[in-house]
């Protein structure tokens, strides 16, 4: 039976392939049929490949790189196309009028009117000089842009942007819990968060001097040094928050910490915030002896400051200068010597040992309900008060924008454009300092400020960072300014709520959120409970001459934040 089965089945056959034996070399002896009568274009493996679909040959307009992608065998004419018919007698007559784009219509007509208004040849000559100057500027601008494509930042052959250092060194015993990249954070939203409810209000405020609204470039005022004490107390060191934590809320922070978290997607520099989870409560703190309270300068610029630490325009020295300007400006524009507006309770951070006058500041401890049993308690600040158009009392947040070197910071000179093109100046600041302005706006919104005042402060001399002048001021309502800078508070609350939810799921202990110094993401680390405590003890021994508990005195340019 089995023999019959095998006999009925077909036995498979193996057909060996035809192999050409090349006795004189290697490879096939004959040309394959599919490649016969096909022209061959010689090439070298060393040739660079350009755009595949470029039929014009004008890939690079610059003459310097015309031969960059040429083959060493030449162009070749194997694939050239020749048309035999004679088309020399054919002509296309196009009588349609060329339509100019909207931005070019009327330009030359306007120039002709300018020529007639300026009086003949003299006006024409001046106009030609202006056009020549514009052409030279455009050419210089293009020359500056070309090296950027080649990996250089400008025509001085400066190196590319260096890798930034992290704000804190990640230790081997730290465990990464979560990585939150900015594209995902920008999609979060927590709408319908109501206005914060005041729990405790304390401190005293001076009135804003409205004469500074009339300051302009022609009537500038020198920036004075105001020796006043600024308290920079973190969350767990605040006696009022400690008291409120027993009865109110379960998440605690300051407005500066909240603004940093809410605007994290706009930040480029590294920063870190310590989180302590105790039971069902979260405390957000900044580390001691850090640069958390210093203001960044040109953080979001295309070419941020890159000089070393000894340079006048290094990132740290610029941050010290900006903080010094902001503190002094916020106190200079106030009516000193007049009675202050006082809340029921005084400043909780003033001690009897402190010598010197405390800055004008009021603290509002406010409460927000973030749903699902998450209640936020935060300390917010006002800088001054003023009377509104109808005599009502308005709380004001005062901040200062500073110009350090227009040639290095964007090319907009304040002394030339601030009075006539203030929008262009502000747009340039929004581009270069998007994170700082967003954080200021969030702080004003959290505090419930009625107005936010911006001062424009510039160096008296470009190479001297110790003398400054006030060139002007500008005022906005925080809600309107947030809309102008495309700040979405629903997204800001969503980012904060996401971080709170992740931390609430962890066990009791200490955690740290850090912005990656070179990537658009933040990381949450689980750190040992004794982390940073030994550093604080060493700092206590070294900084025995600190100026008081949790204070900042503007001893620019050689001081930093002193916290003991």
C-alpha positions as CSV (number, residue, x, y, z in Angstrom):
1,X,0.0,0.0,0.0
2,X,2.8,2.4,0.9
3,X,4.6,1.7,-2.4
4,X,1.5,2.6,-4.4
5,X,1.2,6.0,-2.6
6,X,4.8,6.9,-3.3
7,X,4.5,5.9,-6.9
8,X,1.5,8.1,-7.4
9,X,3.2,11.2,-5.9
10,X,5.5,13.4,-8.1
11,X,9.2,13.5,-7.1
12,X,10.4,17.1,-6.8
13,X,13.3,18.1,-9.1
14,X,16.1,20.6,-8.4
15,X,16.9,22.8,-11.4
16,X,20.4,24.2,-10.9
17,X,20.8,27.9,-12.0
18,X,22.9,28.8,-15.0
19,X,26.3,29.9,-13.8
20,X,28.6,31.8,-16.1
21,X,32.3,30.9,-15.6
22,X,34.5,33.9,-16.2
23,X,37.9,32.5,-16.6
24,X,39.6,35.9,-17.2
25,X,38.2,37.9,-14.2
26,X,35.1,38.1,-12.1
27,X,31.4,39.1,-12.7
28,X,29.1,38.2,-15.6
29,X,30.5,37.6,-19.0
30,X,27.5,38.9,-21.0
31,X,25.3,42.0,-20.6
32,X,21.9,41.0,-19.1
33,X,19.0,41.6,-21.4
34,X,17.3,44.2,-19.2
35,X,20.4,46.4,-19.3
36,X,21.1,46.3,-23.0
37,X,21.0,49.6,-25.0
38,X,20.8,51.6,-21.8
39,X,23.3,54.5,-21.5
40,X,25.6,54.5,-18.5
41,X,26.5,57.5,-16.4
42,X,29.8,56.9,-14.6
43,X,30.0,58.0,-11.0
44,X,32.3,57.9,-8.0
45,X,31.5,56.8,-4.5
46,X,33.1,60.0,-3.3
47,X,30.5,62.2,-5.1
48,X,28.1,64.1,-2.9
49,X,24.4,63.6,-3.5
50,X,22.2,66.7,-3.8
51,X,18.5,67.0,-4.2
52,X,17.1,64.1,-6.2
53,X,14.3,66.1,-7.8
54,X,16.3,69.2,-8.7
55,X,16.0,69.6,-12.5
56,X,17.2,73.2,-12.6
57,X,20.7,72.7,-11.2
58,X,20.3,75.8,-9.0
59,X,20.4,74.0,-5.7
60,X,23.0,76.4,-4.3
61,X,22.8,80.0,-5.4
62,X,26.0,80.9,-3.8
63,X,29.0,80.8,-6.2
64,X,31.1,79.4,-3.4
65,X,29.3,76.1,-3.5
66,X,28.6,75.7,-7.2
67,X,30.9,72.7,-7.6
68,X,30.1,71.1,-4.3
69,X,27.8,68.5,-5.8
70,X,29.5,68.1,-9.2
71,X,30.7,64.6,-10.2
72,X,34.4,64.2,-10.8
73,X,33.5,62.5,-14.1
74,X,31.7,65.6,-15.4
75,X,28.0,66.1,-16.2
76,X,27.8,63.7,-19.0
77,X,25.3,63.8,-21.9
78,X,24.0,60.3,-21.9
79,X,20.6,61.4,-20.6
80,X,20.4,64.7,-22.4
81,X,17.2,65.4,-24.3
82,X,17.3,66.7,-27.9
83,X,14.2,67.9,-29.8
84,X,14.6,67.7,-33.6
85,X,11.7,70.0,-34.6
86,X,12.4,73.6,-35.5
87,X,10.6,75.9,-33.1
88,X,12.5,79.1,-34.0
89,X,9.5,80.5,-35.8
90,X,7.2,80.1,-32.8
91,X,6.8,83.1,-30.4
92,X,4.5,83.4,-27.4
93,X,3.0,86.8,-26.9
94,X,1.8,87.4,-23.4
95,X,-0.2,90.6,-23.0
96,X,-1.4,89.9,-19.4
97,X,-0.5,92.4,-16.8
98,X,1.8,91.1,-14.1
99,X,-0.1,91.3,-10.7
100,X,2.2,92.4,-7.9
101,X,1.8,90.9,-4.4
102,X,-0.1,93.1,-1.9
103,X,3.0,94.1,0.0
104,X,4.7,95.6,-3.1
105,X,1.7,97.6,-4.4
106,X,2.3,101.3,-4.2
107,X,5.8,101.2,-2.9
108,X,7.5,103.1,-5.8
109,X,4.5,105.5,-6.0
110,X,5.1,106.3,-2.4
111,X,8.8,106.8,-3.1
112,X,8.0,109.2,-6.0
113,X,5.8,111.2,-3.7
114,X,8.7,111.4,-1.2
115,X,11.0,112.6,-4.0
116,X,8.6,115.4,-5.0
117,X,8.2,116.4,-1.4
118,X,11.9,116.6,-0.7
119,X,12.7,118.9,-3.6
120,X,14.2,117.5,-6.8
121,X,17.6,116.0,-7.1
122,X,18.5,116.5,-3.4
123,X,15.6,114.4,-2.3
124,X,16.3,111.8,-5.0
125,X,19.9,111.6,-3.8
126,X,18.9,111.2,-0.2
127,X,16.4,108.5,-1.2
128,X,19.0,106.6,-3.1
129,X,21.3,106.7,-0.1
130,X,18.5,105.3,2.0
131,X,17.7,102.6,-0.5
132,X,21.5,101.8,-0.6
133,X,21.6,101.6,3.1
134,X,18.6,99.2,3.2
135,X,20.2,97.1,0.6
136,X,23.5,96.9,2.5
137,X,21.6,95.9,5.7
138,X,19.7,93.2,3.8
139,X,23.0,91.9,2.4
140,X,24.6,91.9,5.8
141,X,21.6,90.2,7.3
142,X,21.8,87.4,4.7
143,X,25.5,87.0,5.3
144,X,24.8,86.6,9.0
145,X,22.2,84.0,8.3
146,X,24.3,81.9,6.0
147,X,26.9,80.8,8.6
148,X,24.1,79.7,10.9
149,X,23.1,77.1,8.3
150,X,26.7,75.9,8.4
151,X,26.6,75.3,12.2
152,X,28.2,78.7,13.1
153,X,26.2,81.3,15.0
154,X,27.4,84.4,13.2
155,X,30.0,85.8,10.9
156,X,32.6,85.9,13.7
157,X,32.8,82.1,13.5
158,X,31.6,81.6,17.0
159,X,31.1,78.0,18.1
160,X,27.6,76.5,18.3
161,X,25.6,76.8,21.5
162,X,27.3,74.9,24.3
163,X,25.6,72.2,26.3
164,X,24.1,73.7,29.4
165,X,24.8,72.4,32.9
166,X,22.0,71.0,35.1
167,X,20.9,73.1,38.0
168,X,21.7,70.2,40.3
169,X,23.9,67.1,39.9
170,X,21.8,63.9,39.6
171,X,23.2,61.4,42.0
172,X,23.4,57.6,41.4
173,X,20.9,56.8,44.2
174,X,18.2,59.0,42.7
175,X,15.4,57.1,40.9
176,X,13.6,58.5,37.9
177,X,9.9,58.2,38.3
178,X,8.5,60.1,35.4
179,X,9.7,62.0,32.3
180,X,7.2,64.6,31.0
181,X,8.1,66.1,27.6
182,X,6.9,69.5,26.6
183,X,4.8,68.5,23.6
184,X,2.6,66.4,25.8
185,X,2.4,69.1,28.6
186,X,1.2,71.7,26.1
187,X,-1.9,69.6,25.4
188,X,-3.1,69.5,29.0
189,X,-6.0,71.6,30.1
190,X,-7.9,72.2,33.4
191,X,-10.6,74.7,32.6
192,X,-13.1,76.5,34.9
193,X,-10.7,77.2,37.8
194,X,-12.3,80.0,39.8
195,X,-10.5,83.0,41.2
196,X,-8.4,82.4,44.3
197,X,-10.0,83.0,47.7
198,X,-8.1,85.2,50.1
199,X,-7.3,83.5,53.5
200,X,-4.7,85.8,55.0
201,X,-3.4,89.2,53.8
202,X,-0.4,90.9,55.4
203,X,2.3,93.5,54.8
204,X,2.2,97.1,53.6
205,X,2.4,98.8,50.3
206,X,3.5,102.2,49.0
207,X,1.7,104.2,46.4
208,X,2.9,104.2,42.8
209,X,4.3,107.6,41.6
210,X,2.5,108.3,38.3
211,X,5.1,110.9,37.3
212,X,7.1,107.9,36.0
213,X,4.4,107.3,33.4
214,X,5.8,110.5,31.6
215,X,9.4,109.3,31.4
216,X,10.6,108.8,27.9
217,X,13.9,108.5,26.0
218,X,14.3,112.3,25.8
219,X,13.4,112.7,29.5
220,X,15.1,109.6,31.0
221,X,15.8,109.2,34.7
222,X,18.8,107.5,36.2
223,X,18.1,104.3,38.1
224,X,18.8,104.8,41.8
225,X,20.1,102.2,44.2
226,X,17.5,101.5,46.9
227,X,18.9,99.6,49.9
228,X,15.9,97.7,51.0
229,X,15.5,94.1,52.2
230,X,13.7,91.6,50.0
231,X,12.6,88.3,51.6
232,X,12.7,85.2,49.5
233,X,11.3,82.7,51.9
234,X,10.5,79.2,50.7
235,X,7.3,77.4,51.4
236,X,8.1,75.3,54.4
237,X,10.0,78.2,56.1
238,X,6.9,80.4,55.9
239,X,5.2,80.6,59.4
240,X,1.8,81.4,57.9
241,X,1.8,78.4,55.6
242,X,2.9,76.2,58.4
243,X,-0.1,77.4,60.4
244,X,-2.5,77.1,57.5
245,X,-1.3,73.6,56.7
246,X,-3.0,72.3,59.8
247,X,-6.5,73.4,58.8
248,X,-6.5,74.5,55.1
249,X,-5.6,72.7,51.8
250,X,-3.3,69.9,51.0
251,X,-0.9,71.4,48.4
252,X,1.4,74.3,49.4
253,X,3.7,76.6,47.3
254,X,4.7,80.1,46.5
255,X,3.7,82.1,43.5
256,X,7.3,82.0,42.1
257,X,7.3,78.2,42.3
258,X,3.8,77.9,40.8
259,X,4.8,80.2,37.9
260,X,7.9,78.2,37.2
261,X,5.9,74.9,37.0
262,X,3.0,76.5,35.0
263,X,5.4,78.1,32.5
264,X,7.8,75.2,32.3
265,X,7.2,74.6,28.6
266,X,8.6,78.0,27.8
267,X,11.9,77.5,29.7
268,X,15.3,76.6,28.2
269,X,17.5,76.9,31.3
270,X,17.6,74.1,33.9
271,X,15.9,74.6,37.3
272,X,14.7,72.3,40.1
273,X,12.0,72.2,42.8
274,X,12.0,70.0,45.8
275,X,8.7,68.3,46.8
276,X,7.9,66.7,50.1
277,X,5.0,64.4,50.5
278,X,3.7,63.9,54.1
279,X,0.5,61.9,54.2
280,X,-1.9,63.5,51.8
281,X,-0.1,66.8,51.7
282,X,2.5,68.2,49.2
283,X,5.0,70.9,49.9
284,X,6.8,72.5,46.9
285,X,10.1,74.2,47.9
286,X,13.1,75.7,46.3
287,X,16.6,74.6,47.4
288,X,18.8,76.7,49.6
289,X,21.6,78.8,48.2
290,X,20.5,78.5,44.6
291,X,19.8,80.9,41.7
292,X,16.1,80.2,41.6
293,X,15.2,83.8,42.4
294,X,17.5,85.3,39.8
295,X,15.9,86.6,36.6
296,X,17.0,85.1,33.4
297,X,18.1,87.2,30.4
298,X,17.5,86.3,26.8
299,X,16.7,82.7,27.8
300,X,14.5,82.1,24.8
301,X,16.6,84.0,22.3
302,X,17.9,82.4,19.1
303,X,21.4,83.3,20.3
304,X,21.3,83.3,24.1
305,X,24.3,84.7,26.0
306,X,27.3,82.3,25.8
307,X,30.2,84.1,27.3
308,X,32.2,82.7,30.2
309,X,31.7,83.5,33.9
310,X,34.3,86.4,33.8
311,X,32.5,88.3,31.0
312,X,30.2,91.2,31.7
313,X,27.6,89.5,29.5
314,X,27.8,86.0,30.9
315,X,24.4,84.4,31.8
316,X,25.0,84.6,35.5
317,X,26.2,88.2,35.5
318,X,23.3,89.2,33.3
319,X,20.9,87.5,35.7
320,X,22.4,89.4,38.7
321,X,22.2,92.6,36.8
322,X,18.5,92.0,35.8
323,X,17.6,91.1,39.4
324,X,19.4,94.2,40.7
325,X,17.5,96.4,38.2
326,X,14.1,94.8,39.0
327,X,14.5,95.3,42.7
328,X,15.6,98.9,42.5
329,X,13.1,99.9,39.8
330,X,10.2,98.4,41.8
331,X,11.1,100.6,44.8
332,X,12.2,103.8,43.0
333,X,8.9,104.3,41.3
334,X,7.0,104.5,44.6
335,X,6.1,107.5,46.7
336,X,8.5,107.1,49.6
337,X,8.0,109.0,52.8
338,X,4.2,108.9,52.5
339,X,1.8,106.7,54.6
340,X,1.6,103.2,53.3
341,X,-1.5,101.1,52.6
342,X,-1.4,98.4,55.3
343,X,-3.2,95.2,55.7
344,X,-4.5,94.0,59.1
345,X,-1.4,91.9,59.7
346,X,2.2,93.0,59.3
347,X,5.0,91.5,57.3
348,X,5.5,88.0,58.8
349,X,9.2,87.8,57.9
350,X,10.5,90.9,59.6
351,X,12.7,90.1,62.6
352,X,14.1,92.4,65.2
353,X,17.7,91.6,64.2
354,X,17.3,93.0,60.7
355,X,18.8,96.4,60.2
356,X,17.3,98.4,57.3
357,X,14.0,99.2,55.6
358,X,11.9,96.4,54.2
359,X,10.8,96.7,50.6
360,X,7.2,97.6,49.8
361,X,5.4,94.2,49.5
362,X,2.2,92.7,50.6
363,X,1.4,89.0,50.8
364,X,-1.8,87.3,49.9
365,X,-2.3,83.7,51.0
366,X,-4.9,82.4,48.6
367,X,-6.8,79.1,48.1
368,X,-7.8,77.4,44.9
369,X,-10.0,74.3,44.5
370,X,-8.5,72.1,41.8
371,X,-11.3,69.4,42.0
372,X,-11.0,65.9,43.2
373,X,-10.1,67.0,46.8
374,X,-7.0,68.9,45.7
375,X,-6.9,72.3,47.4
376,X,-4.0,74.6,46.7
377,X,-2.7,77.2,49.2
378,X,-0.1,79.7,47.8
379,X,1.6,82.9,48.9
380,X,1.3,85.6,46.3
381,X,2.8,89.1,46.3
382,X,1.8,92.7,45.4
383,X,4.4,95.4,44.9
384,X,2.4,98.6,45.2
385,X,-1.0,100.2,45.1
386,X,-2.4,103.1,43.0
387,X,-5.7,105.0,42.5
388,X,-7.6,104.0,39.3
389,X,-9.4,106.4,36.9
390,X,-12.5,106.5,39.2
391,X,-10.5,106.7,42.4
392,X,-10.7,103.0,43.2
393,X,-7.7,101.3,44.9
394,X,-5.8,99.0,42.5
395,X,-3.0,96.5,43.4
396,X,0.0,96.7,41.1
397,X,2.8,94.2,40.1
398,X,5.9,96.1,39.1
399,X,8.6,94.5,36.9
400,X,11.6,95.8,34.9
401,X,12.8,94.8,31.5
402,X,16.5,95.6,30.9
403,X,18.6,96.3,27.8
404,X,22.2,95.2,28.0
405,X,23.6,95.3,24.4
406,X,21.3,95.8,21.5
407,X,23.9,94.4,19.0
408,X,24.0,91.1,20.9
409,X,20.4,90.9,22.1
410,X,18.3,91.2,18.9
411,X,19.3,94.5,17.2
412,X,16.4,96.6,18.5
413,X,17.9,99.8,20.1
414,X,15.5,101.1,22.7
415,X,16.7,104.7,22.5
416,X,15.7,104.9,18.8
417,X,12.5,102.9,18.8
418,X,11.0,103.0,22.3
419,X,9.1,106.2,21.9
420,X,7.9,105.6,18.3
421,X,7.8,101.8,18.0
422,X,7.2,100.5,21.5
423,X,5.3,97.5,20.0
424,X,8.4,96.4,18.2
425,X,10.5,96.7,21.4
426,X,8.0,94.6,23.3
427,X,7.7,92.0,20.6
428,X,11.5,91.6,20.6
429,X,11.3,91.1,24.4
430,X,8.5,88.6,24.1
431,X,10.7,86.7,21.7
432,X,13.9,86.8,23.8
433,X,12.3,86.5,27.3
434,X,9.1,84.6,26.7
435,X,9.5,82.5,29.8
436,X,10.3,85.4,32.2
437,X,7.4,87.5,30.9
438,X,5.0,84.5,31.1
439,X,6.0,83.8,34.7
440,X,5.5,87.5,35.7
441,X,2.1,87.4,34.2
442,X,1.1,84.2,36.0
443,X,2.3,85.7,39.3
444,X,0.2,88.8,38.7
445,X,-2.9,86.6,37.8
446,X,-2.4,84.4,40.9
447,X,-2.1,87.4,43.2
448,X,-5.1,89.1,41.6
449,X,-3.3,92.3,40.6
450,X,-5.3,94.9,38.8
451,X,-2.4,96.2,36.8
452,X,1.1,95.1,35.8
453,X,3.7,97.8,35.2
454,X,6.7,97.2,33.0
455,X,9.7,99.5,33.1
456,X,12.3,99.8,30.3
457,X,15.7,100.1,31.9
458,X,18.9,100.3,29.8
459,X,22.6,100.6,30.6
460,X,23.9,104.2,30.6
461,X,26.9,102.8,28.7
462,X,27.0,99.5,26.9
463,X,30.2,98.3,28.7
464,X,29.2,99.4,32.2
465,X,26.7,97.2,34.0
466,X,26.6,99.3,37.2
467,X,24.8,102.4,35.9
468,X,21.4,102.4,34.3
469,X,18.7,104.8,33.2
470,X,14.9,104.4,33.0
471,X,13.7,105.1,29.4
472,X,9.9,104.5,29.9
473,X,7.1,102.5,31.4
474,X,4.1,100.6,30.1
475,X,1.0,99.3,31.8
476,X,-1.3,96.3,31.1
477,X,-4.1,94.4,32.7
478,X,-2.8,90.9,33.5
479,X,-5.7,89.2,31.7
480,X,-5.2,91.2,28.5
481,X,-1.5,90.8,28.5
482,X,-1.8,87.0,29.0
483,X,-4.0,87.0,25.8
484,X,-1.4,89.1,24.0
485,X,1.5,86.7,24.8
486,X,-0.6,83.6,24.1
487,X,-0.6,82.5,27.7
488,X,-3.3,79.9,28.3
489,X,-4.1,79.6,32.0
490,X,-6.2,76.4,31.4
491,X,-3.0,74.8,30.1
492,X,-1.0,76.2,33.1
493,X,-3.5,74.8,35.6
494,X,-3.5,71.5,33.7
495,X,0.3,71.2,33.9
496,X,0.2,71.9,37.7
497,X,-2.6,69.4,38.2
498,X,-0.7,66.7,36.2
499,X,2.4,67.1,38.4
500,X,0.3,67.1,41.6
501,X,-1.5,63.9,40.6
502,X,1.7,62.1,39.8
503,X,3.3,63.2,43.2
504,X,0.1,62.2,45.1
505,X,0.4,58.6,43.9
506,X,3.9,58.3,45.3
507,X,4.8,57.1,48.8
508,X,5.7,59.6,51.6
509,X,9.2,61.0,51.1
510,X,11.2,63.6,49.2
511,X,11.1,64.2,45.4
512,X,12.7,66.6,43.0
513,X,11.5,68.0,39.7
514,X,14.2,69.2,37.3
515,X,14.1,70.7,33.9
516,X,16.5,68.9,31.6
517,X,19.3,71.4,30.7
518,X,19.3,70.5,27.0
519,X,16.0,68.7,26.2
520,X,12.4,70.0,26.3
521,X,11.3,67.9,29.2
522,X,11.1,67.8,33.0
523,X,11.9,64.8,35.2
524,X,10.6,63.7,38.5
525,X,13.2,62.0,40.8
526,X,12.7,60.0,44.0
527,X,15.5,61.2,46.3
528,X,16.6,60.2,49.8
529,X,15.0,62.1,52.6
530,X,18.4,63.5,53.8
531,X,19.3,64.9,50.4
532,X,20.5,68.6,50.5
533,X,20.4,68.7,54.3
534,X,24.2,68.3,54.7
535,X,24.7,71.0,52.1
536,X,22.6,73.3,54.2
537,X,24.7,72.7,57.3
538,X,27.9,73.4,55.3
539,X,26.4,76.5,53.9
540,X,25.6,77.7,57.4
541,X,29.2,77.4,58.4
542,X,30.6,79.1,55.3
543,X,28.0,81.9,55.0
544,X,28.2,83.0,58.6
545,X,28.0,86.6,57.4
546,X,24.6,86.2,55.6
547,X,22.3,89.1,55.8
548,X,19.4,87.6,57.8
549,X,17.1,84.7,57.3
550,X,15.8,84.2,53.8
551,X,16.6,87.6,52.5
552,X,18.1,89.1,49.4
553,X,19.9,92.4,49.4
554,X,20.9,93.9,46.0
555,X,24.6,94.1,46.6
556,X,25.2,93.9,42.8
557,X,27.4,92.9,41.1
558,X,29.1,90.7,43.6
559,X,26.2,89.3,45.6
560,X,23.9,86.3,45.3
561,X,20.9,85.1,47.1
562,X,21.7,84.5,50.7
563,X,19.5,82.1,52.5
564,X,20.4,80.4,55.8
